[in-house]
Amino acid sequence: MPCCWDALSARLIERAGFPLTFMSGFAVAAARLALPDTQLISYAEMLDSGRAICGAVGIPVIGDADTGYGNAVNVKRTIHGYAEAGFAAVMIEDQVAPKRCGHTRGKDVVPRGEALRRIRAAVDARDEGAGILILARTDAAAVHGLDEAIARAQAFRDAGADILFVEAPRSEAELEAVARALAGSVLMVNLVEGGDTPLLAPERLAALGFRIAAHPLTLLAVTVKAAQDALAGMRDGAHPGEVERVSFEALRELVGFPAYDAEARRYATRDD
């Protein structure tokens, strides 16, 4: 599951044949604000990005909703808002606000009871009409150890969460322990290049029991590298036409110019 940050990146993921994508909070904060993933981006800004993403693709999109933006009542509002924006699922986590990227240092989590209240509120919102899947995430392994993280994930499952996500296992053995303890659940793993979790092959992750492998920053990282290389070439005198790129026609087609022009022609010859 490559992760997206805007409508165009989501469309590229869909066209590449992937069956789903995830709106990454890290990537949206970086692309929209050029700020770190420390909850500096607001609920309204994330929701605005989400509407554009969900409107651009037909595949399911999971939305990153951080800590739910407040207490249990705020979590319920967040779930309903994400559902109305078009998301298929929404992720709620147990970090202390302001949260941090799951593969950075300095994280902390709320007590298990408060974390469970967030998930219960999210599940209630789902069952009260939001109709959206709940992805429950815990970052407790970094603070209290893997056993506590697994216990929280089990409690989230018992509370009705649809997808479980234990963030940042540090070895294949830890991944195996998570999958064994949560067998029968839909499990997600987060694969960050340079992060804490080993980058196992998809076949191995599937064999362990993981159903979704999120790649939150891969597409953003290669996009930034391509832009840096192109800018360096142009700065050093290369003609923009010599820079490796997709064609103008390909860009036009990607954003829908041919479909727009075809639709406009339907009305061009009609009498007023």
C-alpha positions as CSV (number, residue, x, y, z in Angstrom):
1,M,0.0,0.0,0.0
2,P,1.9,3.1,-1.2
3,C,0.8,6.1,0.7
4,C,-0.3,9.4,-0.8
5,W,-0.5,13.1,0.2
6,D,-2.6,14.7,-2.5
7,A,-5.0,13.9,-5.3
8,L,-2.3,13.5,-7.9
9,S,-0.2,11.1,-5.9
10,A,-3.3,9.0,-5.1
11,R,-4.2,8.9,-8.8
12,L,-0.8,7.7,-9.7
13,I,-1.1,4.9,-7.1
14,E,-4.4,3.8,-8.5
15,R,-3.2,3.8,-12.1
16,A,-0.2,1.7,-11.1
17,G,-2.7,-1.0,-10.1
18,F,-2.6,-0.9,-6.3
19,P,-5.9,-1.8,-4.7
20,L,-5.9,0.8,-1.9
21,T,-3.9,3.8,-0.5
22,F,-3.4,5.7,2.7
23,M,-3.4,9.4,3.3
24,S,-0.2,9.7,5.3
25,G,-0.1,12.5,7.9
26,F,3.7,12.8,7.6
27,A,3.4,13.2,3.9
28,V,0.5,15.6,4.0
29,A,2.2,17.8,6.6
30,A,5.4,17.7,4.5
31,A,3.8,18.5,1.1
32,R,1.1,20.9,2.2
33,L,3.0,22.8,4.9
34,A,6.7,21.7,4.7
35,L,6.4,21.0,8.5
36,P,7.2,17.9,10.6
37,D,4.6,15.2,11.5
38,T,4.1,16.6,15.0
39,Q,0.4,17.4,14.7
40,L,1.1,20.9,13.5
41,I,-1.4,20.2,10.7
42,S,-5.0,20.6,11.8
43,Y,-8.1,18.4,11.5
44,A,-9.6,20.9,9.0
45,E,-6.5,20.8,6.8
46,M,-6.3,17.0,6.9
47,L,-10.0,16.8,6.0
48,D,-9.6,19.2,3.1
49,S,-6.7,17.1,1.7
50,G,-8.8,14.0,2.2
51,R,-11.8,15.3,0.3
52,A,-9.5,16.0,-2.7
53,I,-7.8,12.6,-2.5
54,C,-11.0,10.6,-2.2
55,G,-12.6,12.5,-5.0
56,A,-9.8,11.8,-7.4
57,V,-9.7,8.0,-7.1
58,G,-12.1,5.0,-7.1
59,I,-9.9,2.8,-4.8
60,P,-10.4,2.7,-1.0
61,V,-8.5,5.3,0.9
62,I,-7.5,5.0,4.6
63,G,-7.2,8.3,6.4
64,D,-4.7,9.2,9.1
65,A,-6.6,10.9,11.9
66,D,-3.7,11.0,14.4
67,T,-5.1,11.0,18.0
68,G,-8.6,12.0,16.9
69,Y,-8.0,15.7,17.6
70,G,-9.3,15.7,21.2
71,N,-11.3,13.6,23.6
72,A,-13.7,10.8,22.8
73,V,-16.4,13.2,21.6
74,N,-13.9,14.9,19.3
75,V,-12.9,11.4,18.0
76,K,-16.5,10.7,17.1
77,R,-16.7,14.0,15.1
78,T,-13.5,13.1,13.4
79,I,-14.8,9.7,12.3
80,H,-18.0,11.2,10.9
81,G,-16.0,13.9,9.1
82,Y,-13.6,11.4,7.5
83,A,-16.6,9.2,6.5
84,E,-18.3,12.2,4.8
85,A,-15.1,13.1,3.0
86,G,-15.1,9.6,1.3
87,F,-12.6,7.6,3.3
88,A,-13.1,3.8,3.6
89,A,-11.2,3.6,6.9
90,V,-9.7,5.9,9.5
91,M,-6.7,5.4,11.8
92,I,-6.8,6.5,15.4
93,E,-3.7,6.1,17.6
94,D,-2.9,6.2,21.3
95,Q,-0.1,8.7,21.4
96,V,-0.1,11.8,23.6
97,A,-1.0,14.9,21.7
98,P,0.9,16.4,19.9
99,K,1.8,13.0,18.3
100,R,5.0,12.3,16.5
101,C,5.9,10.1,13.5
102,G,5.9,6.5,14.6
103,H,9.5,5.9,13.7
104,T,11.0,8.9,15.5
105,R,12.2,9.3,19.1
106,G,10.4,11.1,21.9
107,K,7.0,9.5,21.6
108,D,4.7,8.9,24.5
109,V,1.3,7.3,24.8
110,V,-1.8,7.9,26.9
111,P,-2.9,5.4,29.6
112,R,-4.5,2.2,28.2
113,G,-7.9,3.3,29.5
114,E,-7.8,6.5,27.6
115,A,-6.6,4.8,24.5
116,L,-9.5,2.3,24.7
117,R,-12.0,5.2,25.1
118,R,-10.8,6.7,21.8
119,I,-11.3,3.4,20.0
120,R,-14.7,2.8,21.6
121,A,-15.8,6.3,20.5
122,A,-14.6,5.6,17.0
123,V,-16.4,2.3,16.9
124,D,-19.6,3.9,18.2
125,A,-19.3,6.6,15.5
126,R,-18.9,3.8,12.9
127,D,-22.0,2.0,14.2
128,E,-24.1,5.1,14.6
129,G,-24.0,5.7,10.8
130,A,-20.5,6.7,9.7
131,G,-20.1,3.3,8.1
132,I,-16.3,3.5,8.0
133,L,-13.7,0.9,9.1
134,I,-11.7,1.7,12.2
135,L,-7.9,1.1,12.1
136,A,-6.6,1.1,15.7
137,R,-2.9,1.9,16.2
138,T,-0.7,1.6,19.2
139,D,2.7,3.1,19.7
140,A,3.1,1.6,23.1
141,A,6.0,-0.7,22.2
142,A,8.4,2.2,22.1
143,V,7.4,3.3,25.6
144,H,6.2,0.3,27.5
145,G,7.4,-2.7,25.5
146,L,5.9,-5.0,23.0
147,D,3.8,-7.0,25.5
148,E,1.9,-3.8,26.4
149,A,1.4,-2.9,22.7
150,I,0.0,-6.4,22.0
151,A,-2.3,-6.1,25.0
152,R,-3.6,-2.8,23.8
153,A,-4.2,-4.1,20.3
154,Q,-6.1,-7.1,21.8
155,A,-8.2,-4.6,23.8
156,F,-8.9,-2.6,20.6
157,R,-9.9,-5.7,18.8
158,D,-12.3,-6.6,21.6
159,A,-13.7,-3.1,21.5
160,G,-14.7,-3.6,17.8
161,A,-11.7,-2.2,15.8
162,D,-11.7,-3.6,12.2
163,I,-7.9,-3.3,11.5
164,L,-5.0,-3.5,14.1
165,F,-1.7,-1.8,13.8
166,V,1.2,-2.2,16.3
167,E,3.6,0.4,15.2
168,A,7.4,-0.1,14.9
169,P,8.3,-3.7,15.8
170,R,12.1,-3.7,15.7
171,S,12.8,-7.2,14.3
172,E,11.3,-10.1,12.4
173,A,10.8,-11.9,15.7
174,E,8.8,-9.0,17.0
175,L,6.7,-9.0,13.9
176,E,6.1,-12.7,14.3
177,A,5.1,-12.2,17.9
178,V,2.6,-9.5,17.0
179,A,1.0,-11.6,14.2
180,R,0.8,-14.7,16.5
181,A,-0.8,-12.9,19.4
182,L,-3.3,-11.2,17.1
183,A,-4.0,-14.1,14.7
184,G,-7.3,-13.9,12.9
185,S,-7.3,-10.1,12.9
186,V,-6.7,-7.9,9.9
187,L,-3.2,-6.6,10.6
188,M,-1.2,-3.7,9.1
189,V,2.5,-3.1,9.2
190,N,4.3,0.1,8.5
191,L,7.5,0.0,6.4
192,V,9.7,3.1,6.5
193,E,13.0,3.1,4.7
194,G,15.5,3.9,7.5
195,G,12.9,3.3,10.1
196,D,12.7,0.8,13.0
197,T,10.8,-2.1,11.3
198,P,12.7,-4.5,9.0
199,L,11.7,-4.2,5.4
200,L,10.6,-7.8,4.8
201,A,9.4,-9.1,1.5
202,P,5.6,-9.0,0.9
203,E,5.5,-12.8,0.7
204,R,7.1,-13.1,4.1
205,L,4.8,-10.5,5.7
206,A,1.8,-12.4,4.3
207,A,3.1,-15.7,5.6
208,L,3.4,-14.1,9.1
209,G,-0.2,-12.9,8.9
210,F,-0.1,-9.3,7.8
211,R,-2.8,-8.2,5.3
212,I,-1.6,-4.6,4.6
213,A,1.9,-3.3,4.2
214,A,2.0,0.4,4.3
215,H,4.8,2.3,2.6
216,P,4.2,5.8,4.0
217,L,7.1,7.8,2.6
218,T,8.5,5.8,-0.4
219,L,6.6,7.8,-3.0
220,L,7.2,11.1,-1.4
221,A,10.9,10.4,-1.0
222,V,11.5,9.4,-4.6
223,T,9.4,12.4,-5.7
224,V,11.6,14.8,-3.7
225,K,14.8,13.1,-5.1
226,A,13.6,13.4,-8.7
227,A,12.7,17.1,-8.1
228,Q,16.1,17.8,-6.5
229,D,17.9,16.2,-9.4
230,A,15.9,18.1,-12.0
231,L,16.4,21.4,-10.2
232,A,20.2,20.8,-9.8
233,G,20.4,20.1,-13.6
234,M,18.5,23.2,-14.4
235,R,20.5,25.3,-12.0
236,D,23.7,24.0,-13.7
237,G,22.5,25.0,-17.1
238,A,20.6,22.0,-18.4
239,H,17.7,22.9,-20.6
240,P,14.4,21.9,-18.9
241,G,13.6,19.7,-22.0
242,E,16.7,17.6,-21.3
243,V,15.5,16.7,-17.8
244,E,14.0,13.2,-17.5
245,R,10.2,13.6,-17.2
246,V,6.9,12.5,-18.5
247,S,5.6,14.2,-21.6
248,F,3.3,17.2,-21.6
249,E,0.6,15.0,-23.2
250,A,0.9,12.4,-20.5
251,L,0.5,15.1,-17.9
252,R,-2.5,16.5,-19.7
253,E,-4.1,13.0,-19.8
254,L,-3.3,12.3,-16.2
255,V,-5.2,15.3,-14.9
256,G,-8.1,14.9,-17.3
257,F,-7.8,17.4,-20.1
258,P,-9.0,14.9,-22.8
259,A,-12.1,14.0,-20.8
260,Y,-12.8,17.6,-20.0
261,D,-12.5,18.6,-23.7
262,A,-14.7,15.7,-24.8
263,E,-17.4,16.8,-22.3
264,A,-17.1,20.4,-23.5
265,R,-17.6,19.4,-27.1
266,R,-21.0,17.9,-26.2
267,Y,-22.3,21.4,-25.6
268,A,-20.2,23.4,-28.1
269,T,-22.7,23.0,-31.0
270,R,-25.9,23.2,-29.0
271,D,-28.2,26.1,-29.8
272,D,-28.7,28.6,-27.0
